[in-house]
Amino acid sequence: MDPYQAGYSPVHHTDARVKVVFSVAFILTTALIPIGSWPMFVLLYAILFSLIILADVGVGRVLQRSILAVPFVLAALPLVFTTSGEQILILDLGLWRVTATSEGVEKFLSIGLKSWISIQAATLLIFTTQFPDILAALRALRVPRLLVAIFGLMWRYLFVLADEAIKLRRARAARSGDSGIRGMNKGGSVSWRAKIAGGMAGSLFIRSLDRSERIYVAMLSRGYDGEVRSIPLSRLKPSQWTILIFGLGILGIIMLISALFWG
């Protein structure tokens, strides 16, 4: 399902090139500010939250998408126990002794906040900008043509892949009978389900590969050469330049302050 949320807010009406550049700069700023710069984290999220409210795309929807930050947070969890510093907790796990440090907790929380804020910034971009406009903005910003083409094809045929997966699941459900015995799951044991799931994954891969080859041949027969033609974008208006320069200026000030006080 396309995550784009149609609307008439100032964020929706801002040029896609401005939103792409600002989003990338915002994420880079979030990633580069020093560990433990808590006031800067609050300031960055205040800016982002204000834009979410202004865009009127639903705070709940954006927060729901921010769950994607969980894997990044969990990947940073070992830092709590591997970073040297002041000990705050000691756990005895049989033959091993695990020590948590305040510096490790600070790194863990900082990485978690960075991931959480960055994913919400990317979510706001895709909620307020149609994907073809993002691709056109990337081409206008001189992103390599091949990379943009890969993004475009991946996005367009991701839905085809999802449709194939739904068909496979429906076919499995149609062949999984109910024994009527209480406590017995439909379709057999866990090992049986794992075996069927592995077979479905392999079948999905083969179907996807075969379909992609047929689609590519069809595209070549219609003159595709790796470039998606579109109407050239007009020059940025002075108001759009003002928005971009103002936004980048704020991010630059945040970077400067964080470097002076926490660098």
Secondary structure, DSSP 4 states (H G I P E B T S, - for coil): --------SHHHHS-HHHHHHHHHHHHHHHHHSPTT-HHHHHHHHHHHHHHHHHHTS-HHHHHHHGGGGHHHHHHTTTHHHHS-S-EEEEEEETTEEEEEEHHHHHHHHHHHHHHHHHHHHHHHHHHHS-HHHHHHHHHHTT--HHHHHHHHHHHHHHHHHHHHHHHHHHHHHHT------TTPPTTS-HHHHHHHHHHHHHHHHHHHHHHHHHHHHHHHHTT--S----PPPPPPPHHHHHHHHHHHHHHHHHHHHHHHHH-
